[in-house]
Amino acid sequence: MMNPHHQPLPSGHPHPSAAATAPVEMDPRVWRRLPQPLLDRILACLPTPSFLRARATCRRFYHLIYSSPFLHSHLLLSPHLPFFAFVIPSADHLLLLDPNGHWFLLPLPIPVPAAAGGGFSAAAASAGLLAFLSGASGHKTLLLANPITRLLAALPLGPSQRLSPTVGLAAGPTSIIAVVAGDDLVSPFAVKNISADTFVADAASVPSSGFWAPSSFLPRLSSLDPRAGMAFASGRFYCMSSSPFAVLVFDVAANVWSKVQPPMRRFLRSPALVELGGGREGSGLARVGLVASVEKSRLSVPRSVRVWTRRGGSGQGSGGAWSEVARMPQDVHAQFAAAEGGRGFECAAHGDFVVLAPRCGPGAGPVPASVLVFDSRREEWRWAPPCPYVGVGGVGGPGFRVLAYEPRLATPAIGLLDATTPVALHGMHG
């Protein structure tokens, strides 16, 4: 059962009137007379959280999750919701936040095995799938999982030996692309950022179960942070390189990496690349964005957090330009800087929303109130309500990550791999 933890609407937005929120009761006799195909189509139009609530009302609704025609309809008809998953180290669950301020607790799809090197940890997310990377050094194992249906599938063992690589994932209805980059083990005691491995699975390819493409070489002097992850837009993966800051671009079709310069790179702090826009696969609206603090002692404008987007260009360092699209207001930035305390922040984007969560120092308790949401369509910055799950893991502890995640019943791309049978269906608890 999933019952969202409702919080007051953000200031500046009036509460809906009682008339607008009053439940509309429908005569049960009307529901009984509806043809089953019509009723199934109505249920297929529900968002995933709403369907999980309705599923608990009767046995037939409960078993729709195992109906392939229904899952296909739900994939096509249900609205896509921009959630954010807070991954807490060593926790057996995710904390989900929607842009309206509702928190949910979602159990992880697997009991994380205690393998040598620390088991598995969530590394990326796309189209309802989470990617879990093995912690042991050497040839990496990448698991793809749907936390709702508990479907699991393992990619073939990675061809290169790595320590803590950066992972990117782009999944569609009939395809999966995964990139594992950097931290090459050149000896048992040394690593270098030399290469990247790309896994491609497509229903139209041979074999459809996928394959590891030939390794590609990273640009010279690359320095990757696995916690920063990758963003995907227009057939390219983007990730940050530090010391100095640069944006690495991987063209999947050409299997080639290149480097472009970020804006104001000498004055950036905690830069994060995100995917803005998007929506349903194939919409063509997704674009890469950069979110970062700007700090310069003699800057003509006060310190702040800015958002840029990059449009056009071939990814080879020319033809594209960064454009500033948003800047955090000074009153909001003063609160954000106080919560962040110079430790940086985690950031993710989903659709028109960007989430910024200040990091905490070692030994600090969870700080669930310090999650800031930016609505790029309304150009509005607002604080998320406190997370109610403090007793079972909170947001803000050392090592947490934020991923753009969308709960989906149907993730057909995982069927390209050797997926295991779902053990049980987990709902989102609120």
BAMI-225515 format. One record per residue (C-alpha): residue number from 1; residue in one letter; y, z, x. Coordinates in steps of 0.1 Angstrom, whole numbers, plus 5000, padded with zeros to 4 digits. Example, Ala and Ser with C-alpha at 12.3 -4.5 7.8 and 13.67 -1.06 7.14 Angstrom:
BEGIN
+-----+---------+------+------+------+
| num | residuo |    Y |    Z |    X |
+-----+---------+------+------+------+
|   1 |       A | 4955 | 5078 | 5123 |
|   2 |       S | 4989 | 5071 | 5137 |
+-----+---------+------+------+------+
//
This chain:
BEGIN
+-----+---------+------+------+------+
| num | residuo |    Y |    Z |    X |
+-----+---------+------+------+------+
|   1 |       M | 5000 | 5000 | 5000 |
|   2 |       M | 5034 | 4992 | 5012 |
|   3 |       N | 5064 | 5011 | 4998 |
|   4 |       P | 5096 | 5004 | 5019 |
|   5 |       H | 5117 | 5033 | 5029 |
|   6 |       H | 5149 | 5025 | 5011 |
|   7 |       Q | 5182 | 5034 | 5027 |
|   8 |       P | 5218 | 5031 | 5014 |
|   9 |       L | 5234 | 4997 | 5018 |
|  10 |       P | 5257 | 4993 | 5047 |
|  11 |       S | 5293 | 5003 | 5042 |
|  12 |       G | 5315 | 4975 | 5028 |
|  13 |       H | 5287 | 4963 | 5005 |
|  14 |       P | 5287 | 4979 | 4970 |
|  15 |       H | 5255 | 4991 | 4955 |
|  16 |       P | 5242 | 4968 | 4928 |
|  17 |       S | 5249 | 4979 | 4893 |
|  18 |       A | 5223 | 4998 | 4873 |
|  19 |       A | 5219 | 4968 | 4850 |
|  20 |       A | 5212 | 4945 | 4879 |
|  21 |       T | 5186 | 4968 | 4894 |
|  22 |       A | 5169 | 4979 | 4861 |
|  23 |       P | 5132 | 4968 | 4861 |
|  24 |       V | 5124 | 4940 | 4837 |
|  25 |       E | 5092 | 4947 | 4818 |
|  26 |       M | 5069 | 4919 | 4807 |
|  27 |       D | 5045 | 4921 | 4778 |
|  28 |       P | 5010 | 4925 | 4794 |
|  29 |       R | 4997 | 4901 | 4767 |
|  30 |       V | 5017 | 4873 | 4783 |
|  31 |       W | 5002 | 4880 | 4817 |
|  32 |       R | 4967 | 4880 | 4802 |
|  33 |       R | 4972 | 4845 | 4787 |
|  34 |       L | 4986 | 4829 | 4819 |
|  35 |       P | 4961 | 4804 | 4834 |
|  36 |       Q | 4947 | 4817 | 4867 |
|  37 |       P | 4960 | 4787 | 4887 |
|  38 |       L | 4995 | 4794 | 4875 |
|  39 |       L | 4992 | 4831 | 4882 |
|  40 |       D | 4979 | 4824 | 4917 |
|  41 |       R | 5009 | 4801 | 4923 |
|  42 |       I | 5033 | 4829 | 4912 |
|  43 |       L | 5016 | 4853 | 4936 |
|  44 |       A | 5018 | 4827 | 4964 |
|  45 |       C | 5056 | 4827 | 4961 |
|  46 |       L | 5059 | 4864 | 4968 |
|  47 |       P | 5069 | 4876 | 5003 |
|  48 |       T | 5041 | 4891 | 5023 |
|  49 |       P | 5052 | 4928 | 5018 |
|  50 |       S | 5055 | 4922 | 4980 |
|  51 |       F | 5021 | 4906 | 4978 |
|  52 |       L | 5005 | 4935 | 4997 |
|  53 |       R | 5019 | 4958 | 4970 |
|  54 |       A | 5007 | 4936 | 4941 |
|  55 |       R | 4973 | 4932 | 4958 |
|  56 |       A | 4964 | 4968 | 4951 |
|  57 |       T | 4967 | 4965 | 4914 |
|  58 |       C | 4934 | 4948 | 4906 |
|  59 |       R | 4902 | 4936 | 4922 |
|  60 |       R | 4910 | 4899 | 4918 |
|  61 |       F | 4944 | 4901 | 4935 |
|  62 |       Y | 4927 | 4922 | 4963 |
|  63 |       H | 4903 | 4894 | 4971 |
|  64 |       L | 4929 | 4866 | 4972 |
|  65 |       I | 4934 | 4873 | 5009 |
|  66 |       Y | 4899 | 4857 | 5014 |
|  67 |       S | 4907 | 4826 | 4994 |
|  68 |       S | 4916 | 4796 | 5017 |
|  69 |       P | 4934 | 4777 | 4989 |
|  70 |       F | 4956 | 4807 | 4981 |
|  71 |       L | 4964 | 4813 | 5018 |
|  72 |       H | 4974 | 4777 | 5021 |
|  73 |       S | 4997 | 4780 | 4991 |
|  74 |       H | 5012 | 4812 | 5004 |
|  75 |       L | 5020 | 4797 | 5037 |
|  76 |       L | 5039 | 4768 | 5020 |
|  77 |       L | 5056 | 4787 | 4992 |
|  78 |       S | 5063 | 4823 | 5003 |
|  79 |       P | 5098 | 4830 | 5019 |
|  80 |       H | 5099 | 4836 | 5056 |
|  81 |       L | 5113 | 4871 | 5063 |
|  82 |       P | 5130 | 4880 | 5097 |
|  83 |       F | 5114 | 4913 | 5108 |
|  84 |       F | 5117 | 4930 | 5141 |
|  85 |       A | 5087 | 4947 | 5157 |
|  86 |       F | 5093 | 4977 | 5180 |
|  87 |       V | 5064 | 4981 | 5204 |
|  88 |       I | 5059 | 5016 | 5216 |
|  89 |       P | 5038 | 5020 | 5248 |
|  90 |       S | 5003 | 5037 | 5241 |
|  91 |       A | 5010 | 5037 | 5203 |
|  92 |       D | 4984 | 5023 | 5179 |
|  93 |       H | 5010 | 5009 | 5156 |
|  94 |       L | 5042 | 4989 | 5154 |
|  95 |       L | 5075 | 5000 | 5138 |
|  96 |       L | 5090 | 4971 | 5118 |
|  97 |       L | 5126 | 4968 | 5107 |
|  98 |       D | 5140 | 4943 | 5083 |
|  99 |       P | 5176 | 4933 | 5083 |
| 100 |       N | 5183 | 4952 | 5051 |
| 101 |       G | 5175 | 4985 | 5069 |
| 102 |       H | 5139 | 4991 | 5056 |
| 103 |       W | 5114 | 5006 | 5081 |
| 104 |       F | 5077 | 5000 | 5080 |
| 105 |       L | 5047 | 5012 | 5100 |
| 106 |       L | 5021 | 4986 | 5108 |
| 107 |       P | 4988 | 4996 | 5125 |
| 108 |       L | 4979 | 4974 | 5155 |
| 109 |       P | 4951 | 4950 | 5148 |
| 110 |       I | 4928 | 4962 | 5176 |
| 111 |       P | 4918 | 4995 | 5192 |
| 112 |       V | 4933 | 4987 | 5225 |
| 113 |       P | 4904 | 4988 | 5251 |
| 114 |       A | 4909 | 5011 | 5280 |
| 115 |       A | 4902 | 4984 | 5306 |
| 116 |       A | 4910 | 4989 | 5342 |
| 117 |       G | 4948 | 4985 | 5347 |
| 118 |       G | 4958 | 4999 | 5313 |
| 119 |       G | 4942 | 4978 | 5286 |
| 120 |       F | 4963 | 4954 | 5266 |
| 121 |       S | 5000 | 4954 | 5257 |
| 122 |       A | 5021 | 4933 | 5233 |
| 123 |       A | 5039 | 4906 | 5252 |
| 124 |       A | 5051 | 4880 | 5227 |
| 125 |       A | 5052 | 4870 | 5191 |
| 126 |       S | 5055 | 4838 | 5171 |
| 127 |       A | 5047 | 4826 | 5135 |
| 128 |       G | 5030 | 4858 | 5124 |
| 129 |       L | 5009 | 4861 | 5156 |
| 130 |       L | 5012 | 4888 | 5184 |
| 131 |       A | 5001 | 4880 | 5220 |
| 132 |       F | 4985 | 4909 | 5239 |
| 133 |       L | 4982 | 4906 | 5277 |
| 134 |       S | 4956 | 4924 | 5298 |
| 135 |       G | 4970 | 4950 | 5322 |
| 136 |       A | 4945 | 4945 | 5350 |
| 137 |       S | 4957 | 4924 | 5379 |
| 138 |       G | 4939 | 4891 | 5385 |
| 139 |       H | 4930 | 4864 | 5361 |
| 140 |       K | 4948 | 4874 | 5329 |
| 141 |       T | 4933 | 4876 | 5294 |
| 142 |       L | 4956 | 4868 | 5265 |
| 143 |       L | 4946 | 4879 | 5230 |
| 144 |       L | 4962 | 4864 | 5198 |
| 145 |       A | 4961 | 4886 | 5167 |
| 146 |       N | 4974 | 4887 | 5132 |
| 147 |       P | 4981 | 4924 | 5125 |
| 148 |       I | 4980 | 4919 | 5087 |
| 149 |       T | 4945 | 4903 | 5084 |
| 150 |       R | 4932 | 4917 | 5118 |
| 151 |       L | 4921 | 4882 | 5129 |
| 152 |       L | 4916 | 4882 | 5167 |
| 153 |       A | 4912 | 4853 | 5192 |
| 154 |       A | 4911 | 4852 | 5230 |
| 155 |       L | 4924 | 4824 | 5250 |
| 156 |       P | 4903 | 4812 | 5280 |
| 157 |       L | 4908 | 4833 | 5311 |
| 158 |       G | 4940 | 4824 | 5329 |
| 159 |       P | 4935 | 4800 | 5359 |
| 160 |       S | 4958 | 4819 | 5383 |
| 161 |       Q | 4957 | 4855 | 5395 |
| 162 |       R | 4988 | 4875 | 5385 |
| 163 |       L | 5001 | 4910 | 5383 |
| 164 |       S | 5027 | 4914 | 5356 |
| 165 |       P | 5037 | 4879 | 5344 |
| 166 |       T | 5062 | 4869 | 5318 |
| 167 |       V | 5047 | 4855 | 5286 |
| 168 |       G | 5060 | 4830 | 5261 |
| 169 |       L | 5044 | 4820 | 5228 |
| 170 |       A | 5052 | 4792 | 5203 |
| 171 |       A | 5028 | 4788 | 5174 |
| 172 |       G | 5029 | 4765 | 5144 |
| 173 |       P | 5005 | 4758 | 5115 |
| 174 |       T | 4983 | 4736 | 5137 |
| 175 |       S | 4993 | 4743 | 5173 |
| 176 |       I | 4996 | 4770 | 5199 |
| 177 |       I | 5015 | 4769 | 5232 |
| 178 |       A | 5014 | 4799 | 5255 |
| 179 |       V | 5031 | 4802 | 5289 |
| 180 |       V | 5022 | 4828 | 5315 |
| 181 |       A | 5047 | 4826 | 5344 |
| 182 |       G | 5054 | 4844 | 5377 |
| 183 |       D | 5041 | 4874 | 5396 |
| 184 |       D | 5015 | 4853 | 5414 |
| 185 |       L | 4991 | 4874 | 5435 |
| 186 |       V | 4994 | 4858 | 5470 |
| 187 |       S | 4974 | 4887 | 5484 |
| 188 |       P | 4959 | 4920 | 5471 |
| 189 |       F | 4992 | 4937 | 5480 |
| 190 |       A | 5019 | 4910 | 5475 |
| 191 |       V | 5033 | 4889 | 5446 |
| 192 |       K | 5057 | 4860 | 5444 |
| 193 |       N | 5072 | 4840 | 5416 |
| 194 |       I | 5056 | 4807 | 5424 |
| 195 |       S | 5040 | 4791 | 5394 |
| 196 |       A | 5033 | 4791 | 5356 |
| 197 |       D | 5002 | 4783 | 5336 |
| 198 |       T | 5005 | 4767 | 5301 |
| 199 |       F | 4978 | 4768 | 5274 |
| 200 |       V | 4980 | 4741 | 5247 |
| 201 |       A | 4959 | 4740 | 5215 |
| 202 |       D | 4965 | 4714 | 5189 |
| 203 |       A | 4945 | 4702 | 5159 |
| 204 |       A | 4951 | 4666 | 5169 |
| 205 |       S | 4941 | 4671 | 5206 |
| 206 |       V | 4907 | 4670 | 5223 |
| 207 |       P | 4894 | 4695 | 5225 |
| 208 |       S | 4912 | 4711 | 5195 |
| 209 |       S | 4903 | 4746 | 5209 |
| 210 |       G | 4929 | 4740 | 5237 |
| 211 |       F | 4930 | 4739 | 5274 |
| 212 |       W | 4950 | 4752 | 5304 |
| 213 |       A | 4973 | 4724 | 5317 |
| 214 |       P | 4979 | 4720 | 5354 |
| 215 |       S | 5001 | 4747 | 5368 |
| 216 |       S | 5038 | 4740 | 5371 |
| 217 |       F | 5061 | 4753 | 5398 |
| 218 |       L | 5090 | 4777 | 5392 |
| 219 |       P | 5124 | 4769 | 5407 |
| 220 |       R | 5130 | 4784 | 5442 |
| 221 |       L | 5142 | 4820 | 5443 |
| 222 |       S | 5131 | 4828 | 5408 |
| 223 |       S | 5130 | 4865 | 5398 |
| 224 |       L | 5114 | 4871 | 5364 |
| 225 |       D | 5113 | 4903 | 5343 |
| 226 |       P | 5082 | 4905 | 5321 |
| 227 |       R | 5100 | 4927 | 5297 |
| 228 |       A | 5126 | 4901 | 5290 |
| 229 |       G | 5101 | 4876 | 5276 |
| 230 |       M | 5109 | 4840 | 5267 |
| 231 |       A | 5127 | 4821 | 5240 |
| 232 |       F | 5116 | 4788 | 5226 |
| 233 |       A | 5137 | 4760 | 5211 |
| 234 |       S | 5134 | 4722 | 5209 |
| 235 |       G | 5102 | 4720 | 5228 |
| 236 |       R | 5114 | 4741 | 5258 |
| 237 |       F | 5109 | 4777 | 5268 |
| 238 |       Y | 5138 | 4797 | 5283 |
| 239 |       C | 5137 | 4829 | 5304 |
| 240 |       M | 5161 | 4848 | 5326 |
| 241 |       S | 5160 | 4850 | 5364 |
| 242 |       S | 5180 | 4877 | 5382 |
| 243 |       S | 5196 | 4882 | 5415 |
| 244 |       P | 5217 | 4861 | 5408 |
| 245 |       F | 5214 | 4855 | 5371 |
| 246 |       A | 5201 | 4821 | 5361 |
| 247 |       V | 5184 | 4805 | 5331 |
| 248 |       L | 5150 | 4789 | 5338 |
| 249 |       V | 5140 | 4761 | 5314 |
| 250 |       F | 5105 | 4749 | 5310 |
| 251 |       D | 5100 | 4714 | 5294 |
| 252 |       V | 5065 | 4716 | 5278 |
| 253 |       A | 5060 | 4679 | 5275 |
| 254 |       A | 5070 | 4671 | 5310 |
| 255 |       N | 5054 | 4703 | 5325 |
| 256 |       V | 5085 | 4708 | 5346 |
| 257 |       W | 5108 | 4738 | 5352 |
| 258 |       S | 5146 | 4735 | 5359 |
| 259 |       K | 5175 | 4759 | 5363 |
| 260 |       V | 5208 | 4761 | 5344 |
| 261 |       Q | 5237 | 4785 | 5350 |
| 262 |       P | 5246 | 4811 | 5323 |
| 263 |       P | 5282 | 4817 | 5313 |
| 264 |       M | 5301 | 4843 | 5333 |
| 265 |       R | 5270 | 4850 | 5353 |
| 266 |       R | 5288 | 4872 | 5379 |
| 267 |       F | 5299 | 4896 | 5352 |
| 268 |       L | 5268 | 4898 | 5330 |
| 269 |       R | 5247 | 4930 | 5324 |
| 270 |       S | 5215 | 4932 | 5305 |
| 271 |       P | 5214 | 4895 | 5296 |
| 272 |       A | 5187 | 4885 | 5270 |
| 273 |       L | 5177 | 4850 | 5259 |
| 274 |       V | 5169 | 4847 | 5222 |
| 275 |       E | 5160 | 4821 | 5196 |
| 276 |       L | 5187 | 4818 | 5169 |
| 277 |       G | 5183 | 4800 | 5136 |
| 278 |       G | 5150 | 4783 | 5130 |
| 279 |       G | 5131 | 4791 | 5099 |
| 280 |       R | 5101 | 4771 | 5088 |
| 281 |       E | 5085 | 4751 | 5115 |
| 282 |       G | 5099 | 4717 | 5120 |
| 283 |       S | 5134 | 4726 | 5106 |
| 284 |       G | 5150 | 4716 | 5138 |
| 285 |       L | 5177 | 4743 | 5135 |
| 286 |       A | 5165 | 4766 | 5162 |
| 287 |       R | 5187 | 4770 | 5193 |
| 288 |       V | 5186 | 4792 | 5223 |
| 289 |       G | 5211 | 4820 | 5225 |
| 290 |       L | 5223 | 4844 | 5252 |
| 291 |       V | 5232 | 4880 | 5244 |
| 292 |       A | 5248 | 4901 | 5272 |
| 293 |       S | 5273 | 4928 | 5281 |
| 294 |       V | 5303 | 4915 | 5300 |
| 295 |       E | 5319 | 4938 | 5325 |
| 296 |       K | 5347 | 4929 | 5349 |
| 297 |       S | 5373 | 4954 | 5361 |
| 298 |       R | 5402 | 4929 | 5359 |
| 299 |       L | 5391 | 4910 | 5329 |
| 300 |       S | 5420 | 4901 | 5306 |
| 301 |       V | 5399 | 4913 | 5275 |
| 302 |       P | 5381 | 4946 | 5271 |
| 303 |       R | 5344 | 4950 | 5279 |
| 304 |       S | 5321 | 4940 | 5251 |
| 305 |       V | 5288 | 4924 | 5242 |
| 306 |       R | 5289 | 4887 | 5236 |
| 307 |       V | 5267 | 4860 | 5221 |
| 308 |       W | 5265 | 4824 | 5233 |
| 309 |       T | 5245 | 4794 | 5222 |
| 310 |       R | 5236 | 4764 | 5242 |
| 311 |       R | 5234 | 4729 | 5226 |
| 312 |       G | 5226 | 4695 | 5239 |
| 313 |       G | 5215 | 4687 | 5275 |
| 314 |       S | 5182 | 4677 | 5290 |
| 315 |       G | 5175 | 4711 | 5305 |
| 316 |       Q | 5181 | 4697 | 5340 |
| 317 |       G | 5214 | 4716 | 5346 |
| 318 |       S | 5237 | 4690 | 5330 |
| 319 |       G | 5247 | 4676 | 5297 |
| 320 |       G | 5246 | 4710 | 5278 |
| 321 |       A | 5272 | 4736 | 5274 |
| 322 |       W | 5274 | 4773 | 5265 |
| 323 |       S | 5296 | 4782 | 5236 |
| 324 |       E | 5306 | 4818 | 5227 |
| 325 |       V | 5299 | 4824 | 5190 |
| 326 |       A | 5304 | 4861 | 5186 |
| 327 |       R | 5318 | 4892 | 5202 |
| 328 |       M | 5311 | 4928 | 5193 |
| 329 |       P | 5342 | 4945 | 5178 |
| 330 |       Q | 5357 | 4972 | 5201 |
| 331 |       D | 5351 | 5001 | 5177 |
| 332 |       V | 5315 | 4991 | 5174 |
| 333 |       H | 5312 | 4986 | 5211 |
| 334 |       A | 5326 | 5020 | 5218 |
| 335 |       Q | 5297 | 5036 | 5198 |
| 336 |       F | 5272 | 5012 | 5213 |
| 337 |       A | 5283 | 5019 | 5249 |
| 338 |       A | 5280 | 5057 | 5242 |
| 339 |       A | 5244 | 5053 | 5229 |
| 340 |       E | 5235 | 5029 | 5257 |
| 341 |       G | 5249 | 5051 | 5285 |
| 342 |       G | 5247 | 5022 | 5311 |
| 343 |       R | 5209 | 5020 | 5308 |
| 344 |       G | 5209 | 4985 | 5292 |
| 345 |       F | 5194 | 4975 | 5259 |
| 346 |       E | 5165 | 4956 | 5243 |
| 347 |       C | 5174 | 4926 | 5223 |
| 348 |       A | 5157 | 4901 | 5199 |
| 349 |       A | 5168 | 4875 | 5174 |
| 350 |       H | 5151 | 4862 | 5143 |
| 351 |       G | 5168 | 4837 | 5120 |
| 352 |       D | 5204 | 4846 | 5116 |
| 353 |       F | 5199 | 4882 | 5128 |
| 354 |       V | 5201 | 4898 | 5162 |
| 355 |       V | 5189 | 4933 | 5169 |
| 356 |       L | 5202 | 4954 | 5199 |
| 357 |       A | 5185 | 4987 | 5207 |
| 358 |       P | 5198 | 5009 | 5236 |
| 359 |       R | 5173 | 5020 | 5261 |
| 360 |       C | 5168 | 5057 | 5269 |
| 361 |       G | 5162 | 5075 | 5302 |
| 362 |       P | 5129 | 5090 | 5312 |
| 363 |       G | 5120 | 5121 | 5292 |
| 364 |       A | 5144 | 5112 | 5264 |
| 365 |       G | 5132 | 5115 | 5228 |
| 366 |       P | 5133 | 5087 | 5203 |
| 367 |       V | 5168 | 5076 | 5191 |
| 368 |       P | 5160 | 5058 | 5158 |
| 369 |       A | 5196 | 5057 | 5147 |
| 370 |       S | 5208 | 5036 | 5177 |
| 371 |       V | 5197 | 5002 | 5165 |
| 372 |       L | 5224 | 4977 | 5159 |
| 373 |       V | 5220 | 4946 | 5137 |
| 374 |       F | 5242 | 4915 | 5140 |
| 375 |       D | 5243 | 4891 | 5110 |
| 376 |       S | 5255 | 4859 | 5126 |
| 377 |       R | 5260 | 4842 | 5092 |
| 378 |       R | 5283 | 4869 | 5079 |
| 379 |       E | 5296 | 4877 | 5114 |
| 380 |       E | 5289 | 4914 | 5106 |
| 381 |       W | 5277 | 4942 | 5129 |
| 382 |       R | 5260 | 4972 | 5113 |
| 383 |       W | 5239 | 5001 | 5124 |
| 384 |       A | 5204 | 5003 | 5110 |
| 385 |       P | 5194 | 5036 | 5092 |
| 386 |       P | 5174 | 5061 | 5111 |
| 387 |       C | 5137 | 5054 | 5115 |
| 388 |       P | 5117 | 5078 | 5092 |
| 389 |       Y | 5086 | 5077 | 5115 |
| 390 |       V | 5099 | 5101 | 5142 |
| 391 |       G | 5067 | 5121 | 5141 |
| 392 |       V | 5044 | 5091 | 5147 |
| 393 |       G | 5065 | 5073 | 5173 |
| 394 |       G | 5102 | 5065 | 5174 |
| 395 |       V | 5125 | 5038 | 5186 |
| 396 |       G | 5143 | 5042 | 5219 |
| 397 |       G | 5117 | 5059 | 5241 |
| 398 |       P | 5112 | 5047 | 5277 |
| 399 |       G | 5094 | 5014 | 5279 |
| 400 |       F | 5097 | 5002 | 5243 |
| 401 |       R | 5102 | 4965 | 5235 |
| 402 |       V | 5116 | 4946 | 5205 |
| 403 |       L | 5099 | 4914 | 5193 |
| 404 |       A | 5109 | 4889 | 5166 |
| 405 |       Y | 5080 | 4892 | 5142 |
| 406 |       E | 5072 | 4878 | 5107 |
| 407 |       P | 5044 | 4894 | 5087 |
| 408 |       R | 5022 | 4865 | 5074 |
| 409 |       L | 4990 | 4864 | 5055 |
| 410 |       A | 4981 | 4829 | 5068 |
| 411 |       T | 4982 | 4820 | 5105 |
| 412 |       P | 4960 | 4789 | 5105 |
| 413 |       A | 4967 | 4781 | 5142 |
| 414 |       I | 4945 | 4810 | 5152 |
| 415 |       G | 4915 | 4791 | 5137 |
| 416 |       L | 4918 | 4766 | 5166 |
| 417 |       L | 4904 | 4794 | 5188 |
| 418 |       D | 4872 | 4814 | 5185 |
| 419 |       A | 4886 | 4839 | 5161 |
| 420 |       T | 4866 | 4870 | 5151 |
| 421 |       T | 4859 | 4880 | 5115 |
| 422 |       P | 4886 | 4902 | 5100 |
| 423 |       V | 4874 | 4938 | 5100 |
| 424 |       A | 4898 | 4951 | 5073 |
| 425 |       L | 4932 | 4943 | 5058 |
| 426 |       H | 4960 | 4965 | 5069 |
| 427 |       G | 4991 | 4970 | 5049 |
| 428 |       M | 5025 | 4980 | 5060 |
| 429 |       H | 5032 | 5017 | 5052 |
| 430 |       G | 5067 | 5028 | 5044 |
+-----+---------+------+------+------+
//
